[in-house]
Amino acid sequence: MTIKNPIEWSGAQLVQAAHAIGSMGRALHHIGDTAHSPAPAVRRIAFSDLREVLASGFDDFKAYRSDVVLVGIIYAVIGIILDRAAFGANMLPLVFPLASGFAILGPFAAVGLYEMSRRRELGLEVNWGSGIEMVREPGFGAVAVLGLVLIAIFGAWIASAWWIYRATLGPAMPASASAFLHDVFATHAGHVMIAVGVAVGFVFALVSFVISVVSFPLLLDRDVGLDTALRTSFRAVAANPRVMAAWGLIVAGLLLVGTLPFFVGLAIAVPVLGHSTWHLYRRLVA
């Protein structure tokens, strides 16, 4: 190892940046090349499959806990930062929407975990860096675009939650946390806010779930187009409505439990759900 002078170091960084930009350009161009690719068949699964995919996901977690717990810790830290920012900025009405938004962004955040499960399934070396090697895969551009779609959905959900608050308990900010909780649970306007917020949040979560539950793993596993991945995800949910609804409730429940003790539980819930989603995909798609 030699210490480079500032000019050499800067030149090396520019070269790496150019390679990264070129790789992203090729990845985005690949989206058009694979558009309208043949769609794989989807299978019907049973409720018993959900127990088995959770067991397989937990097995992956145990095998690589020292690597994947870091992913969960990062997720938990982000949750804590967002939560404290909302409190610090006197934006109490957005604390719950920010926490529940993990269900929307979760499939994108777990892409690295899908890659780790895929590599383990193939008998390849798996470590903490395996999750980021997906950037070399042909479908990375489509994964990035779909991730941006989920981020946009998350932003729309936060904006909607803010509008719902202003239309019910607002527009003034609550005087304190205790006053806000009283208004939410002990007033008619608060009950309306809860009902409308849950209904609207469910729609956002449902859209996110339907377009992403199979799409992300499929894009990592096979060289298919983004439109094909989206159609396949929709078909998989439509073919198994009751089972997939149960899976959605499991995901929401585990994420909720993970967020309650100051987001600490996400360090385990996120990796287990991420690995389990990969195994769910393998059962859903032929």
Backbone as a ProteinNet text record, in pm:
[ID]
protein_1_A
[PRIMARY]
MTIKNPIEWSGAQLVQAAHAIGSMGRALHHIGDTAHSPAPAVRRIAFSDLREVLASGFDDFKAYRSDVVLVGIIYAVIGIILDRAAFGANMLPLVFPLASGFAILGPFAAVGLYEMSRRRELGLEVNWGSGIEMVREPGFGAVAVLGLVLIAIFGAWIASAWWIYRATLGPAMPASASAFLHDVFATHAGHVMIAVGVAVGFVFALVSFVISVVSFPLLLDRDVGLDTALRTSFRAVAANPRVMAAWGLIVAGLLLVGTLPFFVGLAIAVPVLGHSTWHLYRRLVA
[TERTIARY]
83.4	0	87.3	58.4	131.2	32.8	79.8	-4.6	3	-111.2	-113	-117.4	-58.5	-68.9	-209.8	-249.2	-387.4	-430.4	-337.8	-373.6	-404.4	-317.7	-342.4	-471.7	-492.8	-614.9	-738.3	-736.7	-850.6	-877	-767.9	-784.2	-846.7	-803.8	-860.8	-1008.9	-1046.7	-1187.8	-1271.6	-1216.4	-1288.6	-1308.5	-1205.1	-1215.8	-1323.5	-1322.9	-1424.1	-1564.1	-1576.8	-1706.9	-1753.9	-1659.8	-1695.1	-1740.9	-1671.4	-1712.6	-1850.7	-1875.2	-2006.5	-2117.3	-2091.9	-2192	-2215.8	-2105.8	-2120.4	-2199.2	-2173.1	-2246.3	-2394.5	-2425.7	-2564.9	-2632.5	-2559.3	-2616.3	-2649.2	-2556.5	-2582.4	-2699	-2707.4	-2815.9	-2951.4	-2956.9	-3082.6	-3118.1	-3016.1	-3041.4	-3094.1	-3049	-3090.1	-3239.7	-3298.7	-3442.8	-3519.7	-3478.8	-3545.7	-3519.7	-3398.2	-3364.4	-3447.3	-3484.8	-3557.6	-3707.8	-3755.7	-3899.5	-3979.9	-4094.4	-4188	-4125	-4030	-3971.3	-4075.8	-4057.5	-4155.9	-4172.6	-4295.9	-4324.8	-4320.2	-4257.8	-4256.3	-4393.3	-4412.1	-4538.4	-4538.8	-4657.2	-4670.6	-4745	-4716.2	-4775.9	-4877	-4966.9	-5055	-4988.3	-4989.4	-4927.2	-5030.9	-4995.1	-5086.7	-5036.5	-5122.6	-5083.3	-4963.3	-4954.4	-4841.1	-4708	-4710.8	-4588	-4531.9	-4620	-4573.3	-4490	-4530.7	-4450.1	-4313.3	-4311.8	-4185.8	-4092.1	-4147.5	-4059.8	-4005.8	-4085.5	-4035	-3924.2	-3941.9	-3837.4	-3709.6	-3724.2	-3607	-3540.9	-3622	-3567.7	-3492.1	-3545.6	-3477	-3349	-3350.1	-3229.3	-3118.9	-3155.5	-3057.9	-3006.6	-3098.6	-3059.3	-2958	-2982.5	-2889.6	-2754.4	-2756	-2630.7	-2543.4	-2606.5	-2530.4	-2567.2	-2599.8	-2648.8	-2549.1	-2419.9	-2321.5	-2316.9	-2359.2	-2359.9	-2492.7	-2603.4	-2732.9	-2788.2	-2743.6	-2790.9	-2749.6	-2633.4	-2588.6	-2691.6	-2749.7	-2853.2	-2972.3	-3013.4	-3126.7	-3096.8	-2973.1	-2935.9	-2942.7	-2895.5	-2902.2	-3047.8	-3134.1	-3277.2	-3332.1	-3294.2	-3341.9	-3292	-3165.8	-3109.4	-3182.2	-3211.1	-3285.4	-3421.7	-3487.4	-3617.5	-3608.2	-3504.8	-3487.4	-3461.9	-3378.1	-3347	-3473.5	-3551.8	-3675.4	-3771.2	-3779.4	-3869.6	-3827.6	-3699.2	-3650.4	-3663.5	-3641.8	-3655.7	-3799.1	-3894.9	-4035.4	-4068.5	-4016.4	-4039.9	-3969.8	-3844	-3766	-3822.4	-3883.5	-3941.1	-4087.7	-4132.8	-4271.7	-4368.7	-4338.8	-4424.7	-4478.3	-4536	-4588.2	-4685.3	-4770	-4864.8	-4798.6	-4668.8	-4602.9	-4523.2	-4520.8	-4442.8	-4495.3	-4626.8	-4682.4	-4672.8	-4707.4	-4690	-4546.9	-4447.3	-4307.7	-4274.6	-4322.8	-4295.7	-4364.1	-4490.2	-4563.4	-4511.8	-4442.6	-4387.9	-4281.9	-4230.4	-4133.3	-4192.5	-4323.6	-4387.6	-4382.4	-4377	-4370	-4228.5	-4130.5	-3991.2	-3919	-3978.6	-3912.2	-3863.5	-3946	-3900.8	-3775	-3762.3	-3643.4	-3523.4	-3545.9	-3437.3	-3381.1	-3461.4	-3419.4	-3357	-3331.8	-3277.7	-3145.8	-3059.8	-2933.1	-2951.4	-3055.3	-3084.3	-3131.9	-3211.7	-3252.5	-3128.6	-3033.6	-2912.4	-2832.3	-2826.4	-2754.1	-2820.2	-2953.3	-3024.4	-3005.3	-3006.4	-2986	-2848	-2746.2	-2609.8	-2593.7	-2657	-2648.6	-2714.8	-2827.1	-2898.4	-2812.7	-2730.6	-2643.8	-2512	-2489.6	-2365.8	-2247.9	-2274	-2167.8	-2127.7	-2011.9	-1965.5	-2058.5	-2090.3	-2180.6	-2115.5	-2110.3	-2063.3	-2135.6	-2093.2	-2165	-2161.5	-2058.3	-2048.7	-2127.7	-2178.3	-2250	-2375.7	-2438	-2562.2	-2546.5	-2427.7	-2409	-2354.7	-2323.3	-2274	-2384.4	-2508.6	-2620	-2606.9	-2524.3	-2507.9	-2446.5	-2384.1	-2324.2	-2421.9	-2539.1	-2636	-2705.5	-2746.2	-2812.2	-2938.7	-3008.3	-3134.6	-3123.2	-2999.8	-2984.5	-3055	-3051.3	-3118.2	-3266.6	-3330	-3473	-3500.3	-3410	-3424.7	-3420.8	-3327.1	-3315.1	-3440.5	-3491.9	-3612	-3731.5	-3747.4	-3859	-3842.2	-3717.9	-3693	-3735.2	-3708.4	-3751.7	-3903.7	-3970.3	-4117.6	-4168.8	-4107.2	-4149.3	-4121.4	-4008.7	-3978.2	-4084	-4127	-4231.8	-4363.7	-4395	-4516.7	-4508.3	-4391.6	-4370.7	-4390.8	-4334.6	-4352.3	-4497.6	-4571.1	-4713.4	-4792	-4752	-4819.4	-4797.6	-4673.8	-4645.4	-4724.4	-4727.8	-4803.7	-4952.2	-5004.6	-5146.2	-5175.8	-5083.7	-5102.5	-5104.9	-5019.4	-5015.9	-5146.6	-5196.9	-5322.7	-5438.4	-5439	-5545.5	-5543.4	-5424.2	-5414.6	-5468.9	-5427.1	-5471.8	-5623.7	-5681.8	-5826.4	-5907.7	-5842.7	-5916.3	-5876.7	-5755.3	-5711.2	-5637.4	-5592.2	-5513.6	-5601.1	-5542.8	-5405.2	-5299.7	-5338.4	-5239.5	-5168.4	-5040.8	-4965.7	-5007.5	-5000.3	-5038.5	-4946.3	-5002.4	-4924.5	-4820.3	-4849.7	-4757	-4794	-4707.9	-4735.8	-4859.9	-4875.3	-4992.9	-5121.1	-5114.8	-5232.1	-5267.7	-5166.3	-5189.7	-5255.1	-5203.5	-5260.9	-5404.6	-5430.9	-5568.7	-5660.2	-5616	-5698.2	-5721.7	-5621.2	-5633.3	-5732.8	-5723.3	-5801.1	-5928.2	-5943.4	-6058.2	-6150.5	-6127.8	-6215.6	-6268.1	-6382.6	-6441.2	-6348.4	-6287	-6195.6	-6077.1	-6030.3	-5919.8	-5959.1	-6080.5	-6128.5	-6141.8	-6186.5	-6196.1	-6056.9	-5961.1	-5824.8	-5769.9	-5794.6	-5747	-5810.2	-5942.6	-6013.3	-5968.3	-5962.8	-5922.4	-5775.6	-5693.2	-5550	-5520.8	-5587.2	-5567.1	-5613	-5727.1	-5778.5	-5685.1	-5641.2	-5551.8	-5416.2	-5364.8	-5237.4	-5242.6	-5357.8	-5374.2	-5362.8	-5421.4	-5414.5	-5270.2	-5195.3	-5055.5	-4974.7	-4995.4	-4922.5	-4957.8	-5086.4	-5130.5	-5065.6	-5064.3	-5001.9	-4854	-4785.5	-4643.5	-4620.2	-4704.4	-4690.6	-4710.5	-4816.4	-4849.8	-4741.4	-4684.7	-4587.2	-4446.1	-4420.5	-4281.7	-4253.5	-4355.1	-4328.8	-4254.3	-4280.6	-4210.6	-4112.9	-4138.6	-4059.7	-3911.8	-3878.7	-3737.8	-3661.3	-3711.2	-3638.4	-3627.8	-3733	-3731.5	-3627.3	-3615.4	-3517.6	-3374.5	-3352.8	-3220.8	-3192.1	-3296.7	-3280.7	-3273.7	-3347.4	-3356.3	-3345.4	-3300.1	-3282.9	-3413.9	-3507.9	-3638.8	-3658.1	-3756.4	-3786	-3861.2	-3854.3	-3924.8	-4075	-4128.2	-4271.6	-4310.7	-4222.1	-4248.9	-4249.2	-4153.7	-4147	-4271.8	-4318.3	-4438.8	-4561.3	-4574.4	-4688.8	-4684.3	-4566.4	-4552.7	-4588.2	-4546.7	-4579.2	-4730.4	-4793.8	-4939.7	-5008.9	-4963	-5025.5	-5007.3	-4890.9	-4866.1	-4960.2	-4984.3	-5077	-5220.3	-5257.2	-5392.7	-5422.2	-5321.1	-5340.3	-5349.8	-5300.7	-5299.7	-5348.9	-5469.4	-5512.3	-5516	-5569.4	-5582.1	-5446.4	-5364.8	-5232.7	-5144.4	-5148.9	-5066.6	-5117.4	-5248.8	-5302.4	-5249.2	-5244	-5189.2	-5041.1	-4967.8	-4826.7	-4811.2	-4895.5	-4891.2	-4915.8	-5009.5	-5036.6	-4918.8	-4853.4	-4734.4	-4624.5	-4601.7	-4498.5	-4530.4	-4655.7	-4695.7	-4683.6	-4724.1	-4718.1	-4575.6	-4485.3	-4346.3	-4277.4	-4309.2	-4251.5	-4304.8	-4433.8	-4491.5	-4424.8	-4409.2	-4342.6	-4198.5	-4133.8	-3996	-3981.4	-4084.4	-4074.3	-4110.5	-4184.1	-4233.6	-4122.8	-4026.3	-3921.6	-3813.7	-3853.2	-3758.6	-3687.6	-3758.2	-3710.2	-3599.9	-3564.2	-3454.9	-3488.1	-3614	-3652.8	-3636.2	-3622.9	-3603.3	-3470.8	-3375.2	-3245.9	-3260.5	-3368.9	-3396.3	-3510.9	-3616.3	-3735.1	-3704.2	-3628.4	-3599.8	-3519.9	-3408.6	-3335.4	-3417.5	-3492.6	-3572.3	-3677	-3745.9	-3847.8	-3784.4	-3668.4	-3601.6	-3564.5	-3500.7	-3464.3	-3589	-3690.4	-3813.4	-3882	-3877.1	-3940	-3874	-3742.6	-3675.5	-3731.4	-3746.7	-3796.8	-3943.9	-4019.4	-4157.5	-4160.4	-4072.5	-4062.5	-4031.9	-3941.8	-3903	-4020.3	-4113	-4229.4	-4338.5	-4343	-4447.9	-4419.1	-4292.1	-4256	-4187.8	-4239.8	-4184.6	-4055.3
-119	0	124.5	218	343.8	457.9	565.1	682.3	768.7	790.8	870	1018.2	1096.8	1240.3	1285.8	1407.3	1453	1445	1471.2	1468.5	1325.8	1229.4	1089	1038.1	1074.3	1028.7	1084.9	1214	1275.4	1212.8	1183.2	1117.7	981.3	904.2	770.8	779.6	879.7	895.1	931.6	1015.5	1053.5	933.4	848.3	728.4	634.9	616.2	529.2	585.6	717.6	779.6	761.8	774.5	756.6	614.2	516.5	376.5	353.4	414	397	457	576	639.9	557.3	505.4	421.7	295.3	233.3	111.8	141.6	254.9	290.7	318.4	384.3	410.7	282.4	185.8	56.5	-15.7	-4.7	-71.3	-12.1	120.6	183.9	151	143.8	107.9	-34.8	-118.8	-259.8	-273.7	-175.5	-181.1	-185.7	-101.5	-101.6	-228.2	-282.7	-404	-524.1	-526.9	-643.1	-620.1	-506.7	-478.8	-585.4	-619.5	-718.5	-857.7	-888.8	-1022.9	-1124.6	-1253	-1354.9	-1361.8	-1371.8	-1376.5	-1520.2	-1544.8	-1680.3	-1719.3	-1847.6	-1896.6	-1873	-1858.5	-1842.4	-1963.8	-1995.5	-2111.4	-2066.8	-2157	-2137.1	-2200.9	-2131.6	-2182.4	-2189.2	-2257	-2275.4	-2197.5	-2186.7	-2116.6	-2184.6	-2316.4	-2388.2	-2343.5	-2295.9	-2247.9	-2126.6	-2046.3	-1927.4	-1965.1	-2070.4	-2116.8	-2163.8	-2230.4	-2284.2	-2174	-2071.3	-1964.1	-1883.5	-1866.8	-1798.4	-1879.8	-2012	-2097.3	-2089.3	-2089.7	-2078.6	-1942.1	-1837.2	-1704.1	-1692.5	-1752.2	-1749	-1830.8	-1938.2	-2018.7	-1938	-1860.9	-1771.9	-1668.2	-1615.9	-1517	-1575.1	-1696.1	-1759.6	-1785	-1821.2	-1851.5	-1728.5	-1611.7	-1489.8	-1376	-1411.1	-1308.3	-1195.1	-1227.5	-1121.9	-1022.9	-1066.3	-977.5	-904.2	-978	-918.2	-834.4	-859.3	-776.2	-631.4	-611.6	-476.2	-404.4	-476.3	-417.4	-375.9	-464.7	-433	-316.4	-308.5	-199	-66.2	-66	55	98.7	1.2	29.1	89.8	30.2	79.6	221.4	247.2	380.2	484.4	448.5	541.1	571.3	468.4	488.2	581.3	561.8	646.8	791.3	810.8	945.6	1015.6	943	1002.5	1035.3	943.9	964.1	1086.2	1097.1	1210.5	1340.8	1332.1	1453	1503.5	1411.7	1451.6	1517.2	1458.6	1518.1	1653.2	1657.5	1779.1	1893.5	1862.9	1966	1992.4	1936.5	1953.3	1906.2	1788.1	1730.6	1596.5	1597.9	1475.8	1399.9	1467.9	1393.4	1301.8	1320.9	1239.2	1122.5	1110.5	1002.6	865.8	844.4	714.3	691.2	789.4	767.5	732.7	795.4	764	620.9	580.3	444.7	341.2	365	268.5	266.2	372.2	377.1	272.2	207.8	100.7	-12.2	-31.9	-137.8	-106.7	21.9	61.8	48	93.7	94.1	-37.9	-122.8	-247.1	-333.6	-358.4	-445.2	-393.2	-262.1	-204.2	-211.7	-185.1	-188.7	-329.9	-431.1	-569.5	-633.7	-556.3	-614	-686.5	-627.6	-692.5	-826.2	-837.8	-964.2	-1069.9	-1027.3	-1122.1	-1178.4	-1090.2	-1133	-1231.8	-1209.7	-1302.1	-1439.3	-1443.4	-1571.9	-1640.6	-1562	-1618.9	-1683.2	-1614.4	-1666.6	-1790.4	-1791.3	-1909.8	-2029.3	-2004.5	-2110.1	-2170.3	-2086.9	-2131.8	-2190.1	-2186.2	-2238.4	-2144.4	-2015.3	-1917.5	-1857.8	-1793.1	-1728.9	-1613.4	-1605.3	-1501.3	-1430	-1297.7	-1217.6	-1083.3	-991.5	-864.3	-785.4	-808.9	-736.3	-798.1	-920.7	-988.5	-912.6	-847.6	-777.8	-663.2	-600.7	-485.7	-527.9	-656.4	-702.6	-706.7	-684.5	-682.7	-569.6	-468.3	-356	-401.7	-519.5	-572.4	-654.8	-681.3	-764.1	-683.4	-750.2	-679	-605.7	-660.1	-600.8	-489.8	-446.2	-344.6	-214.2	-175.5	-52.4	-57.5	-171.9	-187.3	-187.9	-249.6	-249.1	-106.2	-25.4	113.8	194	173.7	247	208.8	79.6	36	89.1	96.3	154.2	299.4	375.3	515	526	429.5	428.2	411.6	320.8	300.8	424.7	489.5	612.6	719.2	726.7	822	787.9	659.2	616.8	654.9	634.1	671.1	821.6	901	1045.6	1085.9	1020	1050.1	1013.6	904.3	863.2	967.3	1016.1	1116.7	1244.7	1285	1405.4	1386.1	1268.3	1239.3	1239.5	1179.4	1176.2	1318.1	1404.5	1543.6	1615.8	1590.2	1651.4	1602.6	1473.2	1416.7	1480.9	1499.9	1565.8	1708	1782.4	1921.5	1930.3	1830.5	1833	1787.5	1726.5	1674.5	1747.8	1727.6	1788.6	1920.4	1948.9	2068.6	2190.5	2295.8	2298.8	2330.6	2375	2407.8	2281.3	2295.5	2182.9	2154.7	2030.7	1999.2	2068.4	2104.3	2174.7	2085.5	1955.8	1860.5	1720.7	1625.5	1486.4	1435.5	1469.3	1422.6	1484.2	1611.3	1676.5	1614.5	1580.6	1517.9	1381.2	1300.9	1168	1179.4	1278.2	1298.5	1331.4	1421.4	1460.7	1344	1259.3	1146.7	1043.9	1007.9	895.2	935	1063.4	1102.6	1203.7	1232.2	1326.8	1263.9	1316.3	1266.1	1291.4	1410.3	1442.2	1346.7	1310.8	1215.4	1079.3	1035.2	906.3	907.4	1020.6	1032.9	1025.8	1093.6	1090.3	947.6	873	734.5	651	662.1	580.8	614	742.7	782.6	750.7	775.4	748.5	601.8	515	370.9	326.2	378	339	384.1	509	560.5	490.6	470.7	401.1	259.4	193.9	57.5	55.3	154.7	160.6	175.4	265.8	284.3	157.1	93.6	-28.6	-141.3	-149.6	-254.2	-237.9	-115.7	-90.6	-126.8	-83.7	-114.9	-265.7	-334.7	-479	-552.3	-517.8	-588.6	-572	-452.4	-429.6	-473.8	-503.3	-528.4	-665.7	-736.7	-858.5	-963.6	-969.5	-1064.3	-993.3	-867.2	-796	-788.7	-746.1	-730.5	-863.5	-970.6	-1097.5	-1147.6	-1129.1	-1175.8	-1100.7	-970.3	-891.6	-930.9	-976.6	-1023.9	-1163.5	-1243.4	-1384.8	-1409.5	-1329	-1355.4	-1225.1	-1236.1	-1118.5	-1089.3	-1029.5	-996.5	-845.8	-797.6	-655.1	-611	-481.5	-426.4	-447.2	-428.4	-448.9	-593.8	-686.2	-828.5	-860.6	-802.8	-826.1	-774	-656.6	-599.2	-684.9	-729.3	-814.8	-945.5	-1002.8	-1129.6	-1114.3	-1003.8	-979.6	-967.4	-893.2	-877.9	-1012.6	-1092.4	-1223	-1315.9	-1310.5	-1397.2	-1363.2	-1234.6	-1194	-1230.6	-1206.8	-1237.7	-1387.1	-1470.4	-1615.4	-1669.8	-1592.5	-1638.3	-1526.3	-1475.4	-1357.2	-1376.8	-1489.6	-1510.6	-1534.8	-1616.2	-1646.4	-1522	-1445.1	-1325	-1217	-1213.2	-1121.6	-1158.3	-1288.7	-1334.2	-1297.5	-1310.1	-1273	-1122.9	-1043.5	-899.7	-866.7	-936.8	-914.9	-958	-1068	-1113.5	-1008.7	-956.7	-854.5	-730.9	-683.3	-564.4	-587.4	-706.7	-737.1	-740.9	-806.8	-815.6	-679.4	-599.4	-465	-378.4	-394	-317.3	-355.1	-485	-530.8	-478	-477.4	-429.8	-282.1	-202.9	-58.8	-17.3	-102	-59.7	-33.8	-124.4	-93.1	-2.8	119.3	217.3	166.5	91.1	42.7	-63.6	-102.4	-197.9	-332.6	-372.3	-502.2	-514.7	-401.6	-407.1	-472.5	-472.7	-535.7	-684.9	-743.5	-885.3	-901.7	-822	-837.8	-814.8	-710.4	-679	-789.3	-837.7	-946.4	-1073.9	-1112.3	-1235.1	-1221.2	-1107.6	-1086.6	-1078.2	-1015.3	-1005.1	-1141.3	-1223	-1357.8	-1441.4	-1427.3	-1505.4	-1467.4	-1339.9	-1296	-1361.1	-1380.7	-1450.9	-1592.8	-1663	-1800.2	-1803	-1699.9	-1689.8	-1676	-1590.6	-1573.7	-1706.9	-1784.9	-1912	-2009.6	-1997.8	-2085.6	-2032.5	-1902.5	-1842.3	-1848.2	-1838.2	-1826.8	-1954.5	-2010.6	-2135.4	-2109.5
0	0	0	-85.7	-90.7	-75.9	-16.4	2.9	-121.7	-185.7	-307.8	-274.3	-363.8	-343.9	-381.4	-343.8	-367.7	-512.8	-606.1	-747.7	-792	-749.4	-786.3	-724.4	-596.1	-527.7	-596.1	-628.3	-694.4	-829.9	-903.3	-1033.5	-1020.5	-917.7	-895.9	-863.6	-782.3	-747.3	-869.2	-956.5	-1077.7	-1169.2	-1178.6	-1261.6	-1206	-1072.7	-1011.8	-1032.2	-1017.9	-1038.8	-1182.5	-1277.1	-1418.5	-1445	-1384.6	-1400.3	-1341.5	-1225.3	-1161.4	-1246.4	-1301.3	-1387	-1512.9	-1569.2	-1688.3	-1660	-1543.3	-1506.6	-1488.1	-1423.8	-1405.5	-1539.1	-1629.5	-1761.8	-1835.4	-1830.4	-1895.5	-1828.5	-1693.9	-1622	-1660.3	-1673.1	-1711.7	-1856.7	-1942.6	-2082.6	-2091.7	-1997.2	-1998.2	-1970.8	-1902.8	-1876.7	-2007.7	-2103.3	-2233.2	-2311.3	-2298	-2372.3	-2327.9	-2201.1	-2148	-2136.2	-2184.3	-2175.2	-2248.3	-2190.7	-2248.3	-2259.8	-2171.9	-2171.5	-2124.1	-2159.4	-2121	-1969.2	-1926.6	-1783.7	-1733.1	-1617.5	-1561.6	-1507.5	-1490.8	-1434	-1283.5	-1227.9	-1082.8	-1027.2	-902.9	-837.7	-732.7	-700.1	-586	-464.7	-351.7	-230.7	-119.8	-10.4	102.3	223.4	323.8	446.4	512.4	497.6	557.5	497.4	372.8	310.9	384.6	444.2	514.7	637	706.8	820.6	773.2	658.2	608.7	558	492.3	443.7	561.7	667.3	786.2	852	855.7	912.7	829.6	697.1	609.6	624.9	636.4	656.2	787	892.3	1021.2	1016.1	938.1	921.9	853.9	750.3	686.5	785.8	866.8	966.2	1064.2	1111	1204.7	1140.7	1012	943.1	925.9	910.4	881.6	976.3	1101.6	1194	1214.8	1217.2	1240.2	1125.3	1006.2	890.5	876	889.2	858.6	973.1	1097.5	1207.6	1184.6	1119.1	1087.8	1001.2	904.6	819.8	904.7	993.9	1079.8	1173	1223.9	1312.2	1237	1112.7	1031.2	1013.7	988.7	974.3	1103.6	1217.7	1346.3	1373.4	1342.3	1365.1	1280.4	1154.7	1068.2	1129.2	1180.9	1244.5	1364.4	1446.5	1564	1521.9	1420	1372.6	1321.9	1241.4	1190.6	1303.6	1399.7	1512.8	1593.7	1625.5	1703.3	1625	1492.7	1410.5	1414.1	1409.6	1414.2	1548	1658.1	1789.2	1800.4	1754.4	1766.8	1685.6	1573	1487.1	1522	1636.1	1679.4	1571.2	1515.9	1412.5	1461.1	1580.9	1641.3	1551	1474	1389.9	1287.8	1259.6	1158.3	1217.7	1350.8	1412.3	1369.6	1384.1	1344.8	1194	1109.5	965	926.5	989.2	958.2	999.4	1117.6	1164.6	1077	1042.7	960.1	817.3	776.7	641.8	614.7	720.9	700.6	616.8	628	549	400.3	364.8	224.6	170.6	248.2	201.8	227.4	312	350	234.7	131.8	21.9	-48	-61	-124.1	-31	97.2	194.3	211.9	182.5	203.3	79.5	-25.4	-149.4	-123.8	-41.8	-11.2	58.6	139.9	208.2	109	9.2	-94.5	-164.6	-193.7	-264.1	-180.1	-49.2	38	38.8	45.2	41.9	-92.5	-199.6	-333.1	-344.2	-294.8	-302.5	-214.8	-100.7	-15.8	-83.1	-148.3	-219.3	-330	-394.3	-502.8	-452.2	-322.1	-266.5	-282.5	-302.9	-321	-185.9	-185.3	-63	-25.8	101.6	149.8	268.1	262.4	374.5	370.8	456.7	466.7	336.4	253.2	127.9	13.8	34.5	-73.9	-114.6	-17	-46.6	-143.2	-146	-235	-371	-386.9	-516.3	-621.2	-578.5	-672.8	-773	-740	-832.5	-964.7	-964.6	-1086.7	-1168.9	-1111.7	-1181.4	-1291.6	-1401.3	-1511.5	-1469.2	-1370.5	-1330.2	-1228	-1196.6	-1093.2	-1130.7	-1258.4	-1299.6	-1270.4	-1301.4	-1274.1	-1124.1	-1047.6	-902	-849	-900.9	-857.1	-893.1	-1013.3	-1055.3	-967.9	-942.4	-858	-716	-669.6	-538	-531.8	-638.5	-644.3	-643.4	-706.2	-705.2	-561.6	-485.8	-347.6	-262.8	-288.3	-215.2	-245.8	-371.8	-409.3	-339.8	-330.2	-260.5	-113.1	-53.9	85.9	105.4	14.6	23.4	10.1	-80	-97.4	28.5	94.4	217.5	328.4	343.1	445.9	417.5	290.4	254.4	283.4	254.2	280	430	508.4	653.2	711.1	657.8	704.1	668.5	549.1	506.8	593.5	626.1	710.2	847.9	902.9	1033.7	1027.2	926.3	914.2	895.9	829.7	804.8	924.9	1024.5	1140.8	1269	1316.1	1441.1	1420.9	1299.7	1272.6	1249.5	1189.8	1137.8	1241.7	1362.6	1465.1	1512.3	1548.5	1600.7	1743.9	1790.5	1928.7	2028.4	2142.8	2244.6	2308.8	2319.6	2381.5	2336.1	2369.6	2332.8	2403.5	2531.1	2605.3	2550.3	2512.7	2454.9	2320.2	2243	2112.9	2130.4	2223.8	2247.5	2296.6	2380.6	2427.2	2310.2	2223.8	2109.2	2014.2	1998.4	1907.1	1958	2085.4	2137.5	2211.9	2244.2	2326	2259.3	2131.3	2062.1	1933.3	1888.1	1764	1645.3	1641	1531.1	1529.6	1650.5	1657.6	1605.9	1637	1587.9	1434.9	1382.1	1236.3	1174.1	1236.7	1184.5	1183	1289	1295	1184	1170	1070.3	929	896.5	761.5	737.9	839.2	825	802.7	877.7	860.8	722.5	677.2	545.5	433.9	440.2	336.2	343	464.2	478.7	425.9	445.9	394.6	242.2	176.3	29.8	-16.2	46.2	9	33.9	150	182.9	86.2	48.1	-44.2	-181.4	-232	-362.9	-358	-252.4	-237.7	-232.1	-156.2	-140	-272.3	-344.2	-467.6	-573.8	-585.8	-693.2	-656.5	-528.9	-489.4	-431.5	-381.2	-305.5	-387.9	-516.4	-604	-696.7	-728	-828.2	-793.9	-672.7	-636.4	-643	-579.2	-591	-734.9	-813.6	-952.4	-1034.2	-1013.5	-1087.9	-1052.7	-929.7	-890.7	-944.2	-952.1	-985.9	-1135.9	-1215.3	-1358.9	-1437.2	-1558.4	-1643.5	-1715.9	-1641.7	-1697.3	-1693.5	-1767.2	-1770.2	-1646.5	-1619.2	-1504.1	-1517.9	-1638.8	-1658.5	-1634.4	-1674.8	-1651.6	-1503	-1429.8	-1285.4	-1215.2	-1256.6	-1195.2	-1224.3	-1349.8	-1384.8	-1307.6	-1293.9	-1223.1	-1076.3	-1015.4	-875.4	-857.9	-946.2	-939.9	-958.1	-1053.9	-1079.9	-960.8	-895.4	-780.4	-665.7	-643.5	-538	-576.1	-703	-747.1	-741.3	-763.5	-760.9	-618.6	-521	-382.1	-288.3	-309.9	-234.8	-83.5	-37.9	105.7	170.5	107.1	163.7	164.2	55.8	49.1	144.2	167.1	267.7	405.9	432.5	560.2	572.1	461.9	463.8	489.9	428.8	453	599.6	663.1	804.6	890.3	851.9	925.2	917.9	797.3	779.2	862.4	853	927.6	1077.8	1122.3	1265	1318.2	1244.8	1290.2	1286.4	1184.9	1179.4	1293.6	1325.5	1435.7	1567.5	1590.3	1712.9	1716.4	1601.1	1595.4	1624.3	1592.1	1613.6	1755.6	1827.3	1958.1	2060.3	2078.8	2178.2	2119.1	2081.5	2026.2	1902.2	1818.8	1690.1	1702.1	1823.6	1842.1	1779.3	1787.1	1733	1583.5	1512.7	1368.3	1331.6	1424.3	1397.9	1371	1419.8	1393.9	1294.8	1311.3	1227	1080.1	1048.5	908.3	839.6	897.8	831	813.7	916.7	906.1	796.6	792.1	689	550.6	541.1	411.3	355.9	438.4	393.7	364.3	446.9	427.2	297	260.7	136.4	16.6	23	-86.4	-101.4	10.1	4.1	-36.8	-1.1	-49.3	-199.9	-252.9	-398.4	-466.7	-411.6	-473	-478.1	-384.4	-385.7	-479	-496.1	-578.6	-727.3	-766	-907.4	-955.3	-1062.1	-1115.7	-1191.6
[MASK]
++++++++++++++++++++++++++++++++++++++++++++++++++++++++++++++++++++++++++++++++++++++++++++++++++++++++++++++++++++++++++++++++++++++++++++++++++++++++++++++++++++++++++++++++++++++++++++++++++++++++++++++++++++++++++++++++++++++++++++++++++++++++++++++++++++++++++++++++++++++++++++++

